[in-house]
Amino acid sequence: MAHGLRTDSHTSYVRRDDWRESATRYALLPLRIFLGVTFLYAGLDKLTDSAFLQASGTGSIGAQMEGVRDISAIPALVDLSLKSPVGFGYAIALGELAVGIGTLIGLFARIAALGGAFISLSLWLTVSWNEEPYYYGNDLPYLMAWLPLVLAGASVFSVDALLAARRRNATGLG
């Protein structure tokens, strides 16, 4: 007869990890709300700023891109934006809107987070690349903040979670 430790026996010590499970489930929600609201606001701010969506002039996307062209990590990326600065401005603004909405409601949350990470990466490599020291620029921390959402998605209060629950129920796994 083999002797070993029984794992099915009752003990008087009961661990209550319910709060840890809840905390884990909701841990990314504040980050999701912050990034979603921030990107939604950034997109709306660009679309409603008449100076921003211009090829030249004070506060325009064209002037901003001209100003960072020679100090960016990838000048060719800035040159690409300068071919159509107004179109690029609209693309960034609409991208930020889509990322913000997708992140807030949790629809295609990982794809939205990947879009947010891509926008933050491109801004870091162009607009804030020359910040000294590097941690003064805000685009790199935004890039890092998107990565947990790329990995984990939106597990609570999201359209993705609702759709996943419906699929489980429809297949009888719920």
N, C-alpha and C positions, 0 to 999 in steps of 0.2 A: 504494500500500500504506500502510495506516495503522499508525502505530507507537504503542505504549502499554506500559503496565506489565502484565506477565504475572502473573496471580494463581494459576496452577496449577503454578508451578515449585517445585522443592524447594529449601529453604534449609538451611544447616547449623545455623541457630538455631531451636530448637524450644522454644516456651513451654509450660511445665507449669502449666496452670490447673486441674488436677483438684481440688486442695485448695480452690480458690476456689469451684468449682462445688459441692463437698460442703458447704462452709461456708455458702454461700447456701441450699442446700436445707434444711439443718438449723438455720438462724439463728433461726427463730421457735419452735423446739421448747422451749427453756428458758422462754420467755415463756408458751407454751401450758401447760406443766406447772405453772408458778407460779400462773397465773390459775385453772387448773382445780382444783388442790388448794385454793387459797384460797377459791374460791367453794363448793366441795364442803364444806369445813370450816365455812364461815360458815352454810351451810344446815343442816348437821347440828347445829351449835352452837345455832342458833335453835330447832330442833325438839326438842332435848333439854333446853332451859332452861325449866323450868316457870314461872319468873317472867316471861320474855319474852312468852309467848303468853297474856297477860292484858290485859283492857281497862284496868285501872288498877293502881296499886301500884308500888313501887320496882322498877326494871329492866324494867317492862312496855313493850310496844310502844305502848300507849295513852299512858303517861306520857311516853315519848320524843317521840311526835308532838305532844302538848300542849306540851311544852317547846320545840319548834322552830317551832311554828305562826306566831308573830309575827315571827320573824327569818328565815324562809325566803324564797326568791325568788318562790315560787309558793304563797302560803297556801291557795289553793283546792285544790291538790293534797293538802296536808296535811288540809284539811277533808274531802276525799273519803276519805282513809284513816281518819279519825276516825269515820266513819259505821259502820264495822265494823273496829275495830282488830285484833281477833283474826283475822278473815278476811284482812285485809291482811298481818298477820304471817305467816300460813300461806302466802299468795301469794308474799311475798318469799322465805321459806325454801325453798319448793318450786321457785321460779324459780331461786334460787341453786344448788340441787341439780341441776336440769336443765342449767343453764349449765355447771356444774362437770363433770358427767359427759360432756356432749356435747363439751366442750373437751378433756378428758383422752383420750377414746377417738377423738376426731376424727369424730364422727357429726353430720352437718349442721353442720360446724364454723363456717361463716360465720354461720349463723342463731344458733348458740349464742353466738358472739362479739357479734353484734348484740344479743342478749338481755342479755349481760353489760354491754355499753355502755349499754343503756337503763337497767338497774338502777343502774349507776354514775352516769349522768346524773341520774336522779331523786333519788338520795341526795345528789348534789352540790347540786342545786337546793333541797333541803329541809333535810337534816340538817347538812351541812357548809358551807352557803352563807355563814354569818356568820363563818367563820374569818378571822382577821386575822393576818398577811397570808394571801392566798388559798392559797399553797402549803403552809401548815400542814395543811390538810384533805387527807385521803387519797383522796377520791372522784374528784377531778379527774384525778390521775395514773392512777388505775385506768381512767377513761374513755379517756384517751389511750393506755393500754397495750392496750386492746381494739381500737383502730382498725386496727393492722397485721393482726390476725387477721380482722377483718371484710373487709379488702381481699384478703388472701392465702389465707385458709382454712388447712387443715391438709394440707400436702403430703407429710409422711412419718409413718410409724407411726400411720396413721389408718384408720378404717373407710371414710371418703370416698375415700382413695387406693386402698384395696383394691377398692372397688366400681367406681371409674373404670378400674382395670386390668382387671377382669373384663369391663367393657363394651367396652374396646378389644380384648381378646382375642376376645370373642364376635363382634365385627364384622370381625375380621381386620386391625385396624389396629395391634395390639400387636406 
